[in-house]
Amino acid sequence: MKAQDFKEHFKRNYLLAYPVVLSQLGHVLVGTADSVMVGRVGTEELAAVSVANAVFSVTMMFGIGISFGLTPLVAQSDGEGNHRSAMRYMKHSFVINLIFGLLLFSILLFGGFILDILNQPKEVVVLAKPYLAIIGFSLLPFMIFQTYKQFAEGLSLTKQAMYITISANVINVVLNYILIFGKLGFEPMGLEGAGWATLISRILMAIVMALFVMYYKKFAVYWKYFKVTVWNPLSFKQLLNLGVPTGFQYIFEVGAFASAAIMIGWMGAVPLASHQVAMNLASISYMMATGISAAATVRVGNQLGQRDIPTMRIAAFTCFLMAVIFMSFTGLLFMVLNDYLPMLYTSDQEVIPIASSLLIIAALFQLSDGIQVVGLGALRGMGDVKLPTAVTFMAYWVIGLPAGYLLAFSLGFGEQGVWYGLLIGLSVTAIILFIRFNNKSKKLAFKMNQSISG
């Protein structure tokens, strides 16, 4: 590949990825704002944010995975120039996402008992339950937002969701300040105030994103097919065949990190609060890497729709390189600033040194985290989701978590042992998924050449 070609793909991927990176960063910054501001209230409140977000993040990421089923199908339709097909998928995806939003909210609303059986400190659970119920309701507007966002991103329109997400986060921070600490005549609400701020900001996100997709002129060519598009069981099946495995990919990964929080919670409120600080920082880099992954999905899906496999491979490998560069930078940042970043969250002198030690391990798994998430995105663009789902289950739940438990409790590494287990799981996933994409795309290129020559 010529240097000029490489630069062109890097530029196209960057223009697609950076708005999604900032949008995904916006989602995780909701939890970051809650953690930073609630951490000023107390260590138990910070630990309550950790255990509640551990449960919530699993459901939210499953919902995000379900919504991601729309993006590659819209990207492929766009590559084919089929506007009717793109609108049909969006229409069906809206129904799917709304149903799953209701289901996930119901699980959190009536599943407060989950917190009771996780063997967490009682004072932490009491604080976490009402907060979890409030942010659980935010899944409904969030899934509506995701429908319109993924439709727009499938058509390579990524900046608008970025602007909306950033604006919503500013609103969330302002509302946090007012409701948590009791400003402008409000009574101090503590942790529950953070929950209400999250809910309000996500309702506004859904409304504004919907209005943008409905009325922006570039979407007019798609909306003319809205009424004439009939309900089609095959479209539901295609979306679910991509979305459900993707949702489980996120469950297996995020669920592993949530389970890590639960194991560390057995060690007490201080290790749990330390885990929350380090995990929140690691989540920032991970969610930003999912933006590069989303760009990989769109580029791969679009080039697949055009039957241009060589360009598809180049676009994907450029995304892998972008992830390596970005995650190398974040890893270096965690290593250099590991003693200082926890101070943004808490002044507790017991929490800070533990969180600092965990950030060193987070720095070590940055590369693996970036490669594996881009691998999932590239394979999703090809419609390959089932085997990658099995890989994530095996790597985290058969290898990573058992290794973490063994290191933490049998070999005495404590909370660091749990994190070393996560490092092992991420590394295994990254290696397998990269090899999978390379081999699968090579075979597809060979088949295309054979059909052309034949």
URKA-V291043 format. One record per backbone hydrogen bond with DSSP energy under -1.0 kcal/mol. CO is the residue of the C=O (numbers start at 1). NH is the residue of the N-H. E is the energy in kcal/mol with one decimal. If there is no record, write none. Layout:
co:CO nh:NH e:E
co:CO nh:NH e:E
This chain:
co:2 nh:6 e:-2.3
co:3 nh:7 e:-2.5
co:4 nh:8 e:-2.0
co:5 nh:9 e:-2.3
co:6 nh:10 e:-2.6
co:7 nh:11 e:-2.3
co:8 nh:12 e:-2.4
co:9 nh:13 e:-2.9
co:10 nh:14 e:-2.4
co:11 nh:15 e:-2.5
co:12 nh:16 e:-1.7
co:13 nh:17 e:-3.0
co:14 nh:18 e:-2.8
co:17 nh:21 e:-3.2
co:18 nh:22 e:-2.2
co:19 nh:23 e:-2.1
co:20 nh:24 e:-3.2
co:21 nh:25 e:-2.4
co:22 nh:26 e:-1.8
co:23 nh:27 e:-1.5
co:24 nh:28 e:-1.8
co:25 nh:29 e:-2.2
co:28 nh:32 e:-1.9
co:29 nh:33 e:-3.1
co:30 nh:34 e:-2.0
co:31 nh:35 e:-2.7
co:32 nh:36 e:-3.2
co:33 nh:37 e:-2.4
co:34 nh:38 e:-2.7
co:35 nh:39 e:-2.1
co:38 nh:41 e:-1.9
co:38 nh:42 e:-1.3
co:42 nh:46 e:-1.8
co:43 nh:47 e:-2.4
co:44 nh:48 e:-2.1
co:45 nh:49 e:-2.1
co:46 nh:50 e:-1.8
co:47 nh:51 e:-2.3
co:48 nh:52 e:-2.4
co:49 nh:53 e:-2.7
co:50 nh:54 e:-1.7
co:51 nh:55 e:-1.4
co:52 nh:56 e:-3.0
co:53 nh:57 e:-2.9
co:55 nh:59 e:-1.3
co:56 nh:60 e:-2.9
co:57 nh:61 e:-2.5
co:58 nh:62 e:-1.7
co:59 nh:63 e:-2.1
co:60 nh:64 e:-2.5
co:61 nh:65 e:-2.4
co:62 nh:66 e:-2.3
co:63 nh:67 e:-2.2
co:64 nh:68 e:-1.7
co:66 nh:69 e:-1.2
co:67 nh:70 e:-1.6
co:70 nh:74 e:-2.3
co:71 nh:75 e:-2.7
co:72 nh:76 e:-2.4
co:73 nh:77 e:-2.2
co:74 nh:78 e:-2.6
co:75 nh:79 e:-2.2
co:76 nh:80 e:-1.7
co:77 nh:82 e:-2.9
co:82 nh:86 e:-1.6
co:83 nh:87 e:-2.1
co:84 nh:88 e:-2.3
co:85 nh:89 e:-2.2
co:86 nh:90 e:-1.9
co:87 nh:91 e:-2.7
co:88 nh:92 e:-2.1
co:89 nh:93 e:-2.4
co:90 nh:94 e:-2.0
co:91 nh:95 e:-1.1
co:92 nh:96 e:-2.0
co:93 nh:97 e:-3.0
co:94 nh:98 e:-2.2
co:95 nh:99 e:-2.2
co:96 nh:100 e:-2.5
co:97 nh:101 e:-2.2
co:98 nh:102 e:-2.0
co:99 nh:103 e:-2.3
co:100 nh:104 e:-2.8
co:101 nh:105 e:-2.1
co:102 nh:106 e:-2.2
co:103 nh:107 e:-2.0
co:104 nh:108 e:-1.8
co:105 nh:109 e:-2.8
co:106 nh:110 e:-2.6
co:111 nh:114 e:-2.1
co:112 nh:115 e:-1.1
co:113 nh:117 e:-1.5
co:121 nh:125 e:-2.0
co:122 nh:126 e:-2.3
co:123 nh:127 e:-1.1
co:124 nh:128 e:-2.0
co:125 nh:129 e:-2.0
co:128 nh:132 e:-2.6
co:129 nh:133 e:-2.0
co:130 nh:134 e:-1.9
co:131 nh:135 e:-2.3
co:132 nh:136 e:-1.7
co:133 nh:137 e:-1.2
co:136 nh:139 e:-1.5
co:137 nh:140 e:-1.5
co:138 nh:142 e:-1.9
co:139 nh:143 e:-2.3
co:140 nh:144 e:-1.5
co:141 nh:145 e:-2.5
co:142 nh:146 e:-2.3
co:143 nh:147 e:-1.7
co:144 nh:148 e:-1.6
co:145 nh:149 e:-2.4
co:146 nh:150 e:-3.0
co:147 nh:151 e:-1.7
co:148 nh:152 e:-2.2
co:149 nh:153 e:-2.6
co:150 nh:154 e:-2.1
co:152 nh:157 e:-2.7
co:153 nh:156 e:-2.0
co:158 nh:162 e:-1.1
co:159 nh:163 e:-2.3
co:160 nh:164 e:-2.4
co:161 nh:165 e:-2.6
co:162 nh:166 e:-2.6
co:163 nh:167 e:-2.3
co:164 nh:168 e:-2.3
co:165 nh:169 e:-2.0
co:166 nh:170 e:-1.8
co:167 nh:171 e:-2.0
co:168 nh:172 e:-2.4
co:169 nh:173 e:-2.4
co:170 nh:174 e:-2.2
co:171 nh:175 e:-2.8
co:172 nh:176 e:-2.6
co:173 nh:177 e:-2.3
co:174 nh:178 e:-2.1
co:175 nh:179 e:-3.2
co:176 nh:180 e:-2.9
co:178 nh:183 e:-2.4
co:179 nh:189 e:-2.7
co:180 nh:190 e:-1.8
co:183 nh:186 e:-1.9
co:189 nh:192 e:-1.2
co:190 nh:194 e:-1.1
co:191 nh:195 e:-1.5
co:192 nh:196 e:-2.3
co:193 nh:197 e:-2.0
co:194 nh:198 e:-1.9
co:195 nh:199 e:-2.2
co:196 nh:200 e:-2.4
co:197 nh:201 e:-2.1
co:198 nh:202 e:-1.9
co:199 nh:203 e:-1.8
co:200 nh:204 e:-2.0
co:201 nh:205 e:-1.8
co:202 nh:206 e:-2.0
co:203 nh:207 e:-2.0
co:204 nh:208 e:-2.3
co:205 nh:209 e:-2.4
co:206 nh:210 e:-2.2
co:207 nh:211 e:-2.1
co:208 nh:212 e:-2.1
co:209 nh:213 e:-2.2
co:210 nh:214 e:-2.2
co:211 nh:215 e:-1.9
co:212 nh:216 e:-2.3
co:216 nh:219 e:-1.9
co:217 nh:220 e:-1.5
co:219 nh:222 e:-1.5
co:219 nh:223 e:-2.1
co:220 nh:224 e:-1.3
co:222 nh:225 e:-1.8
co:223 nh:226 e:-1.7
co:225 nh:229 e:-1.2
co:232 nh:236 e:-1.7
co:233 nh:237 e:-2.3
co:234 nh:238 e:-2.7
co:235 nh:239 e:-2.3
co:236 nh:240 e:-2.5
co:237 nh:241 e:-2.7
co:238 nh:242 e:-1.2
co:239 nh:243 e:-3.4
co:240 nh:244 e:-2.2
co:242 nh:246 e:-1.5
co:243 nh:247 e:-2.8
co:244 nh:248 e:-2.3
co:245 nh:249 e:-2.2
co:246 nh:250 e:-1.9
co:247 nh:251 e:-2.2
co:248 nh:252 e:-3.0
co:249 nh:253 e:-1.9
co:250 nh:254 e:-3.1
co:251 nh:255 e:-2.3
co:253 nh:257 e:-1.7
co:254 nh:258 e:-2.6
co:255 nh:259 e:-2.7
co:256 nh:260 e:-1.8
co:257 nh:261 e:-1.8
co:258 nh:262 e:-1.9
co:259 nh:263 e:-2.6
co:260 nh:264 e:-2.5
co:261 nh:265 e:-1.9
co:264 nh:267 e:-1.5
co:265 nh:268 e:-1.1
co:268 nh:272 e:-1.6
co:269 nh:273 e:-2.6
co:270 nh:274 e:-2.2
co:271 nh:275 e:-2.5
co:272 nh:276 e:-2.2
co:273 nh:277 e:-1.8
co:274 nh:278 e:-2.2
co:275 nh:279 e:-3.1
co:276 nh:280 e:-2.2
co:277 nh:281 e:-1.7
co:278 nh:282 e:-2.3
co:279 nh:283 e:-2.4
co:280 nh:284 e:-1.2
co:281 nh:285 e:-1.3
co:282 nh:286 e:-2.1
co:283 nh:287 e:-2.9
co:284 nh:288 e:-1.8
co:285 nh:289 e:-2.0
co:286 nh:290 e:-1.6
co:289 nh:293 e:-2.0
co:290 nh:294 e:-2.2
co:291 nh:295 e:-1.8
co:292 nh:296 e:-2.0
co:293 nh:297 e:-2.1
co:294 nh:298 e:-2.2
co:295 nh:299 e:-2.8
co:296 nh:300 e:-2.6
co:297 nh:301 e:-2.5
co:298 nh:302 e:-2.7
co:299 nh:303 e:-2.4
co:300 nh:304 e:-2.2
co:301 nh:305 e:-2.1
co:302 nh:306 e:-1.2
co:303 nh:308 e:-2.7
co:304 nh:307 e:-1.1
co:308 nh:312 e:-1.8
co:309 nh:313 e:-2.4
co:310 nh:314 e:-2.0
co:311 nh:315 e:-2.7
co:312 nh:316 e:-2.1
co:313 nh:317 e:-2.7
co:314 nh:318 e:-2.0
co:315 nh:319 e:-1.4
co:316 nh:320 e:-2.1
co:317 nh:321 e:-2.1
co:318 nh:322 e:-2.3
co:319 nh:323 e:-2.2
co:320 nh:324 e:-2.2
co:321 nh:325 e:-2.4
co:322 nh:326 e:-2.6
co:323 nh:327 e:-2.9
co:324 nh:328 e:-1.8
co:325 nh:329 e:-1.6
co:326 nh:330 e:-2.1
co:327 nh:331 e:-2.3
co:328 nh:332 e:-2.1
co:329 nh:333 e:-2.2
co:330 nh:334 e:-2.5
co:331 nh:335 e:-1.9
co:332 nh:336 e:-2.5
co:333 nh:337 e:-2.5
co:337 nh:340 e:-1.4
co:337 nh:341 e:-2.7
co:340 nh:343 e:-1.2
co:341 nh:344 e:-1.9
co:342 nh:345 e:-1.6
co:342 nh:346 e:-1.7
co:348 nh:352 e:-2.1
co:351 nh:355 e:-2.5
co:352 nh:356 e:-2.3
co:353 nh:357 e:-1.7
co:354 nh:358 e:-1.8
co:355 nh:359 e:-1.7
co:358 nh:362 e:-2.2
co:359 nh:363 e:-2.1
co:360 nh:364 e:-1.3
co:361 nh:365 e:-1.4
co:365 nh:369 e:-2.3
co:366 nh:370 e:-2.4
co:367 nh:371 e:-2.4
co:368 nh:372 e:-2.5
co:369 nh:373 e:-1.8
co:370 nh:374 e:-1.8
co:371 nh:375 e:-2.3
co:372 nh:376 e:-2.1
co:373 nh:377 e:-1.7
co:374 nh:378 e:-2.9
co:375 nh:379 e:-2.3
co:376 nh:380 e:-2.0
co:377 nh:381 e:-1.8
co:379 nh:384 e:-2.8
co:380 nh:383 e:-1.6
co:385 nh:389 e:-1.5
co:386 nh:390 e:-1.8
co:387 nh:391 e:-2.3
co:388 nh:392 e:-2.3
co:389 nh:393 e:-2.0
co:390 nh:394 e:-2.4
co:391 nh:395 e:-2.9
co:392 nh:396 e:-2.1
co:393 nh:397 e:-2.3
co:394 nh:398 e:-1.2
co:394 nh:399 e:-1.4
co:395 nh:400 e:-2.7
co:396 nh:401 e:-3.6
co:399 nh:403 e:-2.0
co:400 nh:404 e:-2.5
co:401 nh:405 e:-2.8
co:402 nh:406 e:-2.5
co:403 nh:407 e:-2.7
co:404 nh:408 e:-2.5
co:405 nh:409 e:-2.8
co:406 nh:410 e:-1.2
co:406 nh:411 e:-2.0
co:407 nh:413 e:-2.8
co:408 nh:414 e:-1.6
co:413 nh:416 e:-1.1
co:414 nh:418 e:-1.2
co:415 nh:419 e:-1.6
co:416 nh:420 e:-2.2
co:417 nh:421 e:-1.7
co:418 nh:422 e:-1.5
co:419 nh:423 e:-2.1
co:420 nh:424 e:-1.9
co:421 nh:425 e:-2.1
co:422 nh:426 e:-2.5
co:423 nh:427 e:-2.0
co:424 nh:428 e:-2.1
co:425 nh:429 e:-2.0
co:426 nh:430 e:-2.4
co:427 nh:431 e:-2.0
co:428 nh:432 e:-2.0
co:429 nh:433 e:-2.5
co:430 nh:434 e:-2.0
co:431 nh:435 e:-1.9
co:432 nh:436 e:-2.4
co:433 nh:437 e:-2.4
co:434 nh:438 e:-2.2
co:435 nh:439 e:-2.5
co:436 nh:440 e:-2.7
co:437 nh:441 e:-2.7
co:438 nh:442 e:-1.7
co:439 nh:443 e:-2.2
co:440 nh:444 e:-2.0
co:441 nh:445 e:-2.2
co:442 nh:446 e:-2.3
co:443 nh:447 e:-2.3
co:444 nh:448 e:-2.3
co:445 nh:449 e:-2.3
co:446 nh:450 e:-2.3
co:447 nh:451 e:-2.4
co:448 nh:452 e:-2.0
co:449 nh:453 e:-2.8
co:450 nh:454 e:-2.2
